[in-house]
C-alpha cells in the first residue's frame, strides 16, 4: 500500500481543492456527492469487519466508508484514478484504514468468503462484464455477509449527461438491467430491500 508520505502536503491539498471545485459543480447541477454517499451508507445499515469496495474512482465514497469501518480494501482497474483517491484519503487522515488494489473486478485476487461486506457506488455503469463482477462479489463475500450496490437513477444520469455535454464530452455508460442484477444475486442471496433517493438507486442484499 502506498503511504501518505509519498505525497507532498501541497499535492494532497491541491487534489482536495480540485475535488471541491468539481463537487460544487455537481451541486449546482443538482447532485450532492456527500449526501448521496451518506444516503447509501444509511441504507446499507451497520457494516463491520473486512469490507471490499468495487470501483475506487476518486475516493469520494471511499472516504465516507472508511469513516465508518476500520478495514477497507478498495479495487479499481485504473491506477491513475486510485492515485487521486489515495490523496483524498490522506487529506481525510484515513490512509491507514484502506488498502488499495489495482485489479479487474471480474478477477478478484482474494480468497473465497474473505469479506464481511462488499459495496459499490456509481461504478456499475462503467463495468462491461457485470455478470462476471457479480459472480466474483458473491464468491468473496461471506455466506452471512452483506452486499450493497448503488448507481445513479434516471435523474442522476440526466445530471451527469448534462455536465459532460456542457464540457464537450460524453458520459460513458454501459447499459444494464437492475432486474438482471437482482435475479443473479437471488441465486445465492436473499434480497433484503431496494432503495432510491439523492440521484441514486440500489439494493442491499444479505445472507
BELMOBEL-V32084 format. One record per residue. N is the residue number from 1. RES is the residue in one letter. D_CENTER is the distance of its C-alpha to the mean C-alpha in whole Angstrom. Layout:
# BELMOBEL-V32084
N	RES	D_CENTER
N	RES	D_CENTER
This chain:
# BELMOBEL-V32084
1	X	19
2	X	20
3	X	21
4	X	21
5	X	25
6	X	24
7	X	23
8	X	26
9	X	25
10	X	26
11	X	23
12	X	21
13	X	22
14	X	23
15	X	19
16	X	18
17	X	21
18	X	19
19	X	16
20	X	18
21	X	20
22	X	17
23	X	16
24	X	20
25	X	20
26	X	17
27	X	19
28	X	22
29	X	21
30	X	20
31	X	16
32	X	15
33	X	12
34	X	13
35	X	14
36	X	11
37	X	9
38	X	12
39	X	13
40	X	10
41	X	11
42	X	14
43	X	14
44	X	13
45	X	16
46	X	17
47	X	15
48	X	17
49	X	17
50	X	15
51	X	12
52	X	9
53	X	6
54	X	6
55	X	5
56	X	6
57	X	7
58	X	9
59	X	8
60	X	8
61	X	6
62	X	7
63	X	10
64	X	10
65	X	9
66	X	12
67	X	14
68	X	14
69	X	14
70	X	16
71	X	15
72	X	12
73	X	11
74	X	8
75	X	9
76	X	9
77	X	13
78	X	13
79	X	15
80	X	16
81	X	12
82	X	12
83	X	15
84	X	14
85	X	11
86	X	14
87	X	16
88	X	14
89	X	14
90	X	18
91	X	18
92	X	17
93	X	19
94	X	16
95	X	17
96	X	18
97	X	16
98	X	13
99	X	14
100	X	13
101	X	14
102	X	14
103	X	14
104	X	14
105	X	12
106	X	15
107	X	17
108	X	15
109	X	18
110	X	18
111	X	21
112	X	21
113	X	20
114	X	19
115	X	16
116	X	16
117	X	13
118	X	10
119	X	6
120	X	4
121	X	4
122	X	6
123	X	6
124	X	9
125	X	11
126	X	11
127	X	12
128	X	16
129	X	17
130	X	14
131	X	17
132	X	17
133	X	13
134	X	14
135	X	17
136	X	16
137	X	13
138	X	16
139	X	18
140	X	16
141	X	16
142	X	19
143	X	21
144	X	21
145	X	17
146	X	15
147	X	12
148	X	10
149	X	8
150	X	8
151	X	9
152	X	12
153	X	15
154	X	18
155	X	19
156	X	15
157	X	16
158	X	19
159	X	18
160	X	16
161	X	19
162	X	22
163	X	20
164	X	20
165	X	24
166	X	25
167	X	24
168	X	26
169	X	22
170	X	21
171	X	17
172	X	17
173	X	16
174	X	16
175	X	18
176	X	17
177	X	18
178	X	17
179	X	20
180	X	20
181	X	16
182	X	18
183	X	21
184	X	20
185	X	18
186	X	21
187	X	23
188	X	22
189	X	20
190	X	22
191	X	20
192	X	20
193	X	19
194	X	17
195	X	16
196	X	16
197	X	16
198	X	15
199	X	15
200	X	12
201	X	13
202	X	12
203	X	13
204	X	14
205	X	16
206	X	18
207	X	21
